[in-house]
Amino acid sequence: MSTSKDLRIRSKVISEGVNRVPNRAMLRAVGFTDEDFKKPMIGIASTWSEVTPCNMHIDQLAVKAKKGVKDNGGAPLIFNTITVADGIAMGHEGMSFSLPSREAIADSIEIVMGAERLDALVAVGGCDKNTPACLMAIGRLNLPAVYVYGGTIQPGTLDGKKVDIVTAFEAVGQYHDGRMTEKELHKIECSVCPGPGACGGMYTANTMASAAEALGMSLPGSSSTPAISPDKAEECAKAGKQVLSLLEKEIYPRDIMTKKAFENAITLVMALGGSTNAFLHLIAIAHSVGVDLTYDDFERIRVKVPHLANLKPSGKYVMQDLNDIGGVSGVMKVLLERGLLHGDCLTVTGKTLAENLAEAAPLPEGQDIIRPFDEPLKADGPLVVLRGNLAPEGAIAKMSGMKKLRFTGPAKVYDSETEATDAILNNEIRKGDVVVIRYCGPKGGPGMPEMLSVTALIVGKGFGGDVALITDGRFSGGSHGFVVGHVAPEAQVGGPIALLQTNDLVTIDSEVQEISFEVTPDELERRRAAWKKPALKVTRGALAKYARLVSSAAKGAVTDLPEE
């Protein structure tokens, strides 16, 4: 693109005037020339890391995005931020750092863009927290920006069958139940992750990437293009070019991420049967752009949207399979044709969503990955908000693949994931039990850890659907079964889940959207008077700061709410 028009907005403070000679001198050391100082300065936020396959290739994708900027008249600068591997953090104390990493990523991008006075941003993410974190930073900055998803991993193969990381988690339960040998378990371990990319099912990374595309913040096709595809590298170059177009046209993230755009994202997540973490992350992203998004919005949309995608964890296929038949764009095309999306929403292409989808190929007939509207997996969305005396602010259940819609059973209450895990391994849990894991919320965890290991053990031991699990923590996008998370208020702040006792009768009913326990008002008040707030588990460092600042899960577990 031509650079004759003065596009320099923020970086002008660095590029002009004798007082900025020291600033420019430092940039010359990294390769800037006199001509570069006449161009808009574009940040390329890279989440590259070797700690996870989700992000191990992103350094090269960032280079492609940089080239796209440079070839089209911009002056690009790559900077890095962190990532954590949720799958590696799972099942031990490391999971407390997962959700806080979202805030660290968002904060670090905001800090670099603010300090260096860069004009626009291309952000490239991979693992679960990268997408929401990048979008939160983009929303706070409100500078022209494009988000690029690093892409999904290929499924592994074992004995002619496709396997993925959740296969490994569930295999551990089968091993402990005596239904798998250690040798068989090792074969699975060596097969499930064949290379770069985020976990392959409709887990949190692919859910949030899909939501980003529906929000209009990534180029069409970004969410389903595999990590190793040449198309992904080409997409990064296009993103570099497109961000300059957004800068020239003065199109900003808050022009794109409107309330209707969030409604589009929720619609797609429901149709795909995405991760329960979408509630946390979409509410947090909406907060970053000043859009009021609540559980009521999710429920209002859920009842109108059928669950169409036969994708793991409750289904059969993975994201690469969906990409092969037209990807997320193909699904959105169907949803738009059915009147379920707002086609007039602006996107990073500079066109509306409807204009983008007019160019998308329709899904082929005869495929089994996306079901016809008249033969859905579920007539309405599978991510259900529950409320009741156990969760006055709400809780989230994922009902995809579930035949039983109501569950009543005695509570088995544990104050940590470790206690619950030991109980399952020691065969203390029976069919019909409701396992409760509390003091695992945003403050109490701290960090609202995910419970994939516990749910995988339950499924692996043959209890899937016959044992319910409730927590004020979270579930991985790979979790399935009768599980309810995000219970709020959390135990740490005295929510009713803190007052629950073993053998209390608990009812979970997805049809009437209730989560409650049988207790008289007098008994509940007696328990409340006897309850003592425990000290925070961490008193120093990142987790301590997080625990002091973080909001309720029902408000997105954000750390920058204004003081009341």
TAFENQUI-V672540 format. One record per residue. N is the residue number from 0. PSI is psi in whole degrees, -180 to 180 (999 if undefined). NEAR is the number of other C-alpha atoms within 8 Angstrom. Layout:
# TAFENQUI-V672540
N&PSI&NEAR, N&PSI&NEAR
This chain:
# TAFENQUI-V672540
0&156&4, 1&146&6, 2&19&8, 3&-33&4, 4&135&5, 5&101&5, 6&-4&9, 7&120&11, 8&-63&7, 9&-39&8, 10&-9&13, 11&-33&8, 12&-26&8, 13&-36&10, 14&-11&10, 15&146&7, 16&144&7, 17&-26&5, 18&-13&5, 19&11&11, 20&-46&8, 21&-38&7, 22&-47&8, 23&-34&10, 24&-40&8, 25&-38&8, 26&-31&9, 27&-34&9, 28&-25&7, 29&7&6, 30&-2&6, 31&147&10, 32&177&7, 33&-40&6, 34&-36&7, 35&-32&9, 36&-9&10, 37&-3&8, 38&158&12, 39&140&14, 40&123&13, 41&126&14, 42&137&14, 43&104&15, 44&115&14, 45&131&14, 46&28&15, 47&140&14, 48&152&11, 49&4&7, 50&-7&9, 51&142&11, 52&-23&12, 53&-32&16, 54&4&19, 55&-16&13, 56&0&13, 57&-21&15, 58&-41&11, 59&-34&7, 60&-38&13, 61&-38&14, 62&-40&9, 63&-42&12, 64&-39&15, 65&-43&14, 66&-39&10, 67&-39&14, 68&-48&17, 69&-41&11, 70&-13&8, 71&24&11, 72&10&12, 73&168&13, 74&98&12, 75&150&11, 76&121&9, 77&134&11, 78&158&8, 79&157&8, 80&179&11, 81&170&10, 82&158&14, 83&154&10, 84&106&11, 85&-40&10, 86&-35&6, 87&-33&6, 88&-15&12, 89&139&12, 90&7&11, 91&-175&7, 92&-21&6, 93&-25&9, 94&-19&13, 95&-21&13, 96&-8&10, 97&-60&15, 98&-41&11, 99&-27&11, 100&-28&12, 101&-44&12, 102&-40&11, 103&-41&9, 104&-49&14, 105&-45&13, 106&-42&9, 107&-39&9, 108&-45&12, 109&-42&12, 110&-47&8, 111&-46&8, 112&-38&10, 113&-43&9, 114&-40&6, 115&-5&7, 116&43&10, 117&153&13, 118&-27&15, 119&172&13, 120&136&15, 121&122&16, 122&133&12, 123&118&15, 124&170&16, 125&-71&16, 126&180&15, 127&-46&10, 128&-11&12, 129&-47&13, 130&-55&16, 131&-38&13, 132&-46&12, 133&-42&14, 134&-33&11, 135&-44&13, 136&-44&13, 137&-42&13, 138&-42&12, 139&-44&9, 140&-38&8, 141&46&10, 142&151&10, 143&132&14, 144&151&15, 145&134&14, 146&136&16, 147&125&14, 148&132&12, 149&-18&17, 150&161&16, 151&153&17, 152&154&17, 153&147&12, 154&149&13, 155&169&11, 156&141&10, 157&121&10, 158&39&4, 159&2&5, 160&149&6, 161&136&8, 162&157&12, 163&-172&14, 164&-34&10, 165&-30&9, 166&-42&10, 167&-44&12, 168&-44&12, 169&-30&13, 170&-32&12, 171&-42&12, 172&-40&14, 173&-39&13, 174&-46&12, 175&-24&10, 176&2&9, 177&14&7, 178&8&7, 179&140&11, 180&164&8, 181&-34&7, 182&-42&6, 183&-40&8, 184&-40&13, 185&-38&8, 186&-40&9, 187&-46&13, 188&-39&8, 189&-2&7, 190&-21&12, 191&-24&14, 192&90&12, 193&-10&9, 194&-157&7, 195&154&14, 196&161&19, 197&158&17, 198&137&12, 199&-21&15, 200&-173&13, 201&60&18, 202&-166&15, 203&-42&15, 204&-49&14, 205&-32&16, 206&-49&13, 207&-31&13, 208&-42&13, 209&-42&14, 210&-38&12, 211&-39&14, 212&-41&15, 213&-32&13, 214&-20&14, 215&11&15, 216&-3&15, 217&161&15, 218&150&14, 219&130&8, 220&-12&10, 221&-38&14, 222&-23&15, 223&-7&16, 224&125&14, 225&154&14, 226&-39&13, 227&0&9, 228&139&8, 229&-25&6, 230&-29&7, 231&-43&15, 232&-41&10, 233&-38&9, 234&-38&11, 235&-41&14, 236&-40&14, 237&-38&10, 238&-40&15, 239&-41&16, 240&-44&12, 241&-33&11, 242&-31&16, 243&-35&13, 244&-41&8, 245&-39&14, 246&-44&13, 247&-39&8, 248&-4&6, 249&51&7, 250&123&11, 251&159&12, 252&-37&13, 253&-12&9, 254&-25&8, 255&-49&15, 256&72&14, 257&176&9, 258&-41&9, 259&-34&9, 260&-39&14, 261&-35&13, 262&-38&11, 263&-43&13, 264&-43&14, 265&-42&12, 266&-47&13, 267&-43&14, 268&-42&14, 269&-44&16, 270&-34&13, 271&-14&12, 272&48&15, 273&-173&14, 274&146&14, 275&-22&14, 276&-16&11, 277&-32&12, 278&-53&10, 279&-51&13, 280&-42&11, 281&-38&11, 282&-40&12, 283&-42&14, 284&-43&12, 285&-40&13, 286&-37&10, 287&-23&11, 288&8&12, 289&24&6, 290&130&9, 291&108&7, 292&128&9, 293&173&9, 294&-32&10, 295&-34&6, 296&-41&9, 297&-43&10, 298&-41&10, 299&-38&8, 300&-39&11, 301&-43&16, 302&-13&9, 303&-9&8, 304&120&13, 305&152&15, 306&114&16, 307&-21&14, 308&123&12, 309&65&14, 310&151&15, 311&148&12, 312&-22&13, 313&-13&9, 314&-156&9, 315&-31&8, 316&171&11, 317&174&12, 318&-36&14, 319&-36&14, 320&-42&9, 321&-41&13, 322&-37&12, 323&-20&7, 324&9&10, 325&-8&13, 326&-168&14, 327&-33&12, 328&-39&11, 329&-39&14, 330&-45&12, 331&-32&12, 332&-42&12, 333&-46&9, 334&-38&11, 335&-43&12, 336&-29&7, 337&5&6, 338&21&7, 339&-6&10, 340&152&10, 341&101&11, 342&-15&9, 343&4&7, 344&137&12, 345&149&11, 346&175&13, 347&-10&15, 348&-12&8, 349&-5&8, 350&170&9, 351&166&12, 352&-42&13, 353&-40&10, 354&-40&9, 355&-47&11, 356&-21&11, 357&-26&7, 358&-7&6, 359&143&10, 360&144&6, 361&156&8, 362&139&8, 363&153&6, 364&154&4, 365&-5&4, 366&158&7, 367&7&6, 368&-45&10, 369&117&9, 370&154&11, 371&155&7, 372&-32&7, 373&1&4, 374&56&6, 375&163&11, 376&-32&12, 377&140&10, 378&-23&8, 379&179&11, 380&146&15, 381&-7&13, 382&107&14, 383&134&13, 384&127&11, 385&144&14, 386&160&14, 387&-169&10, 388&-9&9, 389&-20&12, 390&75&17, 391&-34&9, 392&-13&9, 393&160&15, 394&162&14, 395&130&13, 396&144&15, 397&112&14, 398&16&12, 399&135&12, 400&7&8, 401&127&9, 402&-35&4, 403&126&6, 404&-10&9, 405&139&9, 406&126&9, 407&130&10, 408&169&10, 409&140&12, 410&139&14, 411&107&12, 412&131&11, 413&143&11, 414&10&9, 415&160&10, 416&-35&11, 417&-44&7, 418&-43&9, 419&-41&12, 420&-46&10, 421&-40&8, 422&-40&10, 423&-46&11, 424&-28&8, 425&12&6, 426&35&7, 427&-9&7, 428&135&9, 429&160&7, 430&137&7, 431&-11&10, 432&153&13, 433&104&14, 434&127&14, 435&123&11, 436&115&16, 437&180&16, 438&36&14, 439&19&19, 440&-171&19, 441&-44&16, 442&-42&14, 443&-29&15, 444&-53&13, 445&168&16, 446&5&18, 447&61&15, 448&152&16, 449&156&10, 450&36&14, 451&-39&13, 452&-43&10, 453&-48&11, 454&-37&13, 455&-38&14, 456&-42&15, 457&-46&13, 458&-44&12, 459&-29&14, 460&7&11, 461&16&6, 462&6&10, 463&121&11, 464&-15&9, 465&-10&9, 466&128&14, 467&156&14, 468&129&12, 469&138&12, 470&153&13, 471&3&18, 472&-155&18, 473&173&13, 474&147&13, 475&154&13, 476&-17&12, 477&-6&14, 478&146&11, 479&169&10, 480&-171&13, 481&83&14, 482&139&11, 483&124&13, 484&-176&13, 485&25&14, 486&125&18, 487&143&14, 488&152&15, 489&166&19, 490&-37&15, 491&-30&12, 492&12&7, 493&20&13, 494&160&13, 495&-27&12, 496&-25&14, 497&-20&12, 498&-4&11, 499&144&9, 500&151&8, 501&136&8, 502&-4&7, 503&141&11, 504&121&10, 505&138&13, 506&130&12, 507&120&11, 508&108&12, 509&-19&12, 510&-45&7, 511&0&5, 512&53&11, 513&142&12, 514&114&15, 515&165&12, 516&150&11, 517&111&7, 518&139&7, 519&154&6, 520&-39&6, 521&-43&6, 522&-39&8, 523&-41&10, 524&-37&8, 525&-44&8, 526&-39&9, 527&-41&9, 528&-30&6, 529&-17&6, 530&137&9, 531&130&4, 532&124&7, 533&156&5, 534&152&4, 535&145&10, 536&-22&7, 537&135&8, 538&-4&7, 539&154&7, 540&-165&7, 541&-43&6, 542&-34&14, 543&-45&11, 544&-43&9, 545&-49&13, 546&-35&13, 547&-31&7, 548&-26&9, 549&145&12, 550&177&11, 551&151&12, 552&-34&12, 553&-16&12, 554&19&11, 555&2&13, 556&47&12, 557&162&12, 558&10&9, 559&32&6, 560&143&6, 561&151&4, 562&139&3, 563&999&2
